[in-house]
Amino acid sequence: MTGALFAVSDLHVSYEENRTVVDRLHPESPDDWLIVAGDVAELFASVEETLRLLRDRFAQVIWAPGNHELWTHPSDPVALRGQERYAALVAMCRGLGVLTPEDDYPVWQSEDGPVVVAPLFQLYDYSFRAPGTSTKEESLRRAYDAGVVCTDEVLLHPDPYPDRESWCWARLAETERRLAAVDPTLPTVLVSHWPLVRQPTEVLWYPEFAQWCGTERTADWHVRHRAVAAVYGHLHIPRTTEYDGVRFEEVSLGYPREWRRRGGQPQPMRRILGGKQ
């Protein structure tokens, strides 16, 4: 394979400025793949339109859901909630030829050999608690007192699960089963909207927000599952870091007010493997 494996997340195409950025996303070669690590949009039709556009351009598109796709927004004609909404998003992606966490993990043929690209959907369980708190209830109370509350609390419904952490734990069990079945001789690229480890949240301006950013139960996945890279978004802090010798790539575009502060035209597509270095 002569192409490259690229990644991007948090396109938030409800903003016109972000749609302009997405219109400029093009492959460098006909063999390029694109990972889209969640938060394409809030409305079902906008997610479909954007993924269709990207699938028409790239040899393969791989999608992992973010929290915004899972929202049941009052203005969305698709009023599905929770697991039913996720299932509908998966069905839509399959109709477009976009791979999801429910499909067989594709294998990227790198110069150094095959690499399994594994899109994950694990959610969060409030275990990244606010500093100085020891329970979910205390951590949430701290966030509400600070006025730092994720919109998920209103729009992301866990149906049929009793709460979001129960849905998260069910997803973790299923994902662990899938990852355990991967050929143990092959390295992986792990793709998730939420970071697999807590360390990236330590630079958040509002530490109370970390509780909506992942789960401590995935803290060793990048080691146990032989990751050469872990791709994530959600934090809107694009950067490259390293934990336990594994490269972590935060690949979000974010909101216009955020990327404007960085100056220049945003180039959100990050090379993960292959192509020109």
C-alpha positions in Angstrom: 0.0 0.0 0.0 1.4 3.4 -1.1 -1.1 5.6 0.6 -1.3 7.1 4.1 -3.6 6.5 7.1 -4.9 9.9 8.2 -7.1 10.9 11.2 -9.4 13.7 12.2 -12.1 14.3 14.7 -14.5 16.9 16.2 -15.4 18.4 12.8 -18.6 19.9 14.3 -20.0 20.8 10.8 -23.0 22.7 12.3 -20.6 25.6 12.1 -20.3 27.0 8.6 -16.6 27.8 9.1 -16.0 24.1 9.9 -17.9 23.0 6.8 -15.5 25.1 4.8 -12.6 23.3 6.5 -14.1 19.9 5.7 -14.6 20.9 2.1 -10.8 21.2 1.9 -10.1 17.7 3.2 -8.7 15.7 0.4 -6.4 12.6 0.2 -2.8 12.9 -1.1 -3.2 9.7 -3.1 -6.0 7.4 -4.2 -5.0 4.8 -1.5 -5.3 7.1 1.5 -7.6 6.1 4.4 -9.3 8.5 6.8 -10.2 7.9 10.4 -13.0 10.1 11.8 -12.9 9.8 15.6 -16.3 11.2 16.4 -18.3 14.4 16.8 -19.0 15.0 13.1 -22.3 16.7 14.0 -25.3 16.6 16.2 -28.0 16.0 13.6 -28.2 12.6 12.0 -28.5 14.0 8.4 -25.4 16.1 8.9 -23.4 13.2 10.0 -24.5 11.2 7.0 -23.9 14.0 4.5 -20.3 14.6 5.9 -19.4 10.9 6.0 -20.7 10.5 2.5 -18.6 13.4 1.2 -15.4 11.9 2.8 -16.2 8.4 1.7 -16.4 9.6 -1.9 -12.9 11.1 -1.6 -10.9 8.5 0.5 -10.3 4.8 -0.3 -11.7 3.9 3.1 -13.3 5.9 5.9 -13.3 4.5 9.5 -15.7 6.1 12.0 -15.9 5.9 15.8 -18.8 7.7 17.5 -18.5 10.7 19.7 -20.9 12.0 22.2 -22.4 14.6 19.8 -23.6 11.9 17.3 -25.3 10.2 20.2 -27.3 13.2 21.3 -31.0 13.2 20.7 -31.3 16.9 19.8 -34.7 18.5 19.9 -34.4 19.8 16.4 -33.3 16.4 14.9 -36.1 14.6 12.9 -34.3 11.4 13.9 -35.6 11.1 17.5 -33.9 7.8 18.4 -32.2 7.5 21.8 -29.3 5.6 23.2 -28.5 2.2 21.8 -31.2 2.6 19.1 -29.6 5.8 17.8 -26.1 4.2 17.8 -27.5 1.2 15.9 -29.1 3.6 13.3 -25.8 5.4 12.9 -24.0 2.1 12.3 -26.6 1.0 9.7 -26.2 4.4 8.0 -22.4 4.0 7.9 -22.6 0.5 6.4 -24.9 1.9 3.7 -22.1 4.4 2.8 -19.3 1.8 3.0 -17.9 3.5 6.2 -16.4 1.1 8.8 -17.6 1.3 12.4 -16.8 -0.4 15.7 -19.3 -3.1 14.9 -17.5 -4.2 11.7 -14.5 -6.4 11.2 -11.4 -4.4 12.1 -9.6 -3.5 8.8 -5.9 -4.2 8.3 -3.6 -1.4 7.1 -0.6 -2.7 5.2 2.2 -0.5 6.4 5.8 -0.5 5.2 6.7 -2.4 8.3 3.9 -5.0 7.9 0.1 -5.2 8.7 -1.5 -3.1 11.4 -5.0 -3.7 12.7 -7.1 -0.5 12.8 -9.6 -0.8 15.6 -12.4 1.8 16.0 -13.8 1.7 19.5 -16.9 2.9 21.3 -16.5 2.8 25.0 -18.1 6.0 26.4 -17.2 7.1 29.9 -18.2 6.2 33.5 -17.3 9.3 35.6 -14.2 7.7 37.0 -12.0 10.6 35.9 -13.4 12.5 38.9 -12.9 16.1 39.7 -9.8 16.7 41.8 -10.4 16.2 45.5 -13.6 14.1 45.1 -14.0 10.4 45.7 -17.5 9.6 44.4 -19.5 10.2 41.2 -22.0 12.2 43.1 -19.4 14.5 44.7 -17.6 14.9 41.4 -20.9 15.9 39.6 -21.8 18.3 42.4 -18.4 20.0 42.1 -19.0 20.4 38.3 -22.5 21.8 38.8 -21.2 24.2 41.4 -18.5 25.4 39.0 -21.0 25.7 36.1 -19.0 23.1 34.1 -21.5 20.5 33.0 -21.4 18.5 29.8 -24.5 18.8 27.6 -24.5 15.0 27.6 -26.4 15.2 30.9 -29.4 16.5 29.0 -29.1 15.1 25.4 -27.1 11.8 25.6 -29.6 9.2 26.7 -28.4 5.7 27.8 -31.6 3.8 26.8 -32.1 0.9 27.5 -29.4 1.1 30.1 -30.2 2.7 33.5 -27.3 5.2 33.2 -24.4 6.1 31.0 -21.8 4.2 33.1 -23.8 1.0 32.7 -23.8 1.5 28.9 -20.0 2.3 29.1 -19.4 -1.0 31.1 -21.4 -3.0 28.5 -19.4 -1.4 25.7 -16.1 -2.1 27.5 -17.0 -5.8 27.9 -17.9 -6.2 24.2 -14.9 -4.3 23.0 -12.5 -6.3 25.2 -14.0 -9.4 23.7 -13.4 -8.1 20.2 -9.8 -6.9 20.9 -8.9 -10.2 22.5 -9.8 -12.0 19.2 -7.3 -9.9 17.2 -4.2 -11.8 16.0 -1.8 -11.4 18.9 1.1 -11.1 16.5 -0.3 -7.9 14.9 0.1 -4.4 16.2 -2.9 -2.0 16.4 -4.0 1.5 15.9 -6.7 2.1 18.6 -9.3 4.7 17.6 -11.7 6.3 20.1 -13.4 9.6 20.6 -12.5 9.6 24.3 -8.8 9.3 25.4 -7.9 5.8 26.7 -5.9 7.3 29.5 -6.5 10.2 31.9 -3.3 12.1 31.4 -4.5 14.1 28.4 -7.2 15.6 30.6 -4.7 17.1 33.0 -4.3 20.2 30.7 -8.0 21.0 30.6 -8.8 24.6 31.6 -11.8 23.2 33.7 -10.6 19.9 35.4 -14.2 19.2 36.4 -15.0 18.3 32.7 -12.7 15.3 32.8 -15.4 13.1 34.2 -17.1 13.1 30.8 -13.8 12.2 29.0 -13.2 8.5 29.5 -12.8 5.7 32.0 -10.0 4.4 34.1 -10.8 0.9 32.9 -9.1 1.5 29.6 -5.8 2.8 31.2 -3.7 -0.1 30.0 -5.4 -0.9 26.7 -2.7 0.7 24.6 -0.2 -1.6 26.2 -2.2 -4.8 26.4 -3.5 -4.5 22.8 -0.1 -3.7 21.2 -0.9 -0.2 20.0 1.6 1.7 17.8 -0.7 4.7 18.0 -3.9 5.7 19.9 -6.1 8.2 18.1 -8.7 10.3 20.0 -10.5 13.6 20.0 -13.1 15.2 22.4 -10.7 17.5 24.2 -10.3 20.0 21.3 -6.6 20.1 22.2 -4.8 18.8 19.1 -1.3 17.5 20.0 1.0 14.5 20.1 2.0 12.9 23.4 3.5 9.6 24.5 2.5 7.2 27.3 4.2 3.9 28.0 6.1 4.3 24.7 2.9 4.6 22.7 2.1 7.6 20.5 -1.2 9.3 21.4 -2.7 11.6 18.7 -5.4 14.1 19.6 -6.8 15.0 16.1 -9.7 17.3 16.8 -10.6 20.4 14.7 -12.9 21.8 17.4 -15.0 24.9 17.4 -14.1 27.9 15.2 -13.4 30.1 18.2 -10.8 27.5 19.3 -9.0 26.9 16.0 -8.9 30.6 15.2 -6.8 31.2 18.3 -4.2 28.9 16.9 -3.8 31.2 13.9 -3.8 30.5 10.1 -5.9 28.0 8.3 -6.6 24.8 10.2 -5.1 21.6 8.8 -6.9 19.1 11.0 -5.9 15.9 9.1 -3.1 14.1 11.0 -0.9 11.5 9.4 -0.9 8.4 11.6 0.9 5.9 9.4 2.4 5.7 5.9 2.9 8.1 3.0 5.3 11.0 3.1 6.8 11.6 6.5 
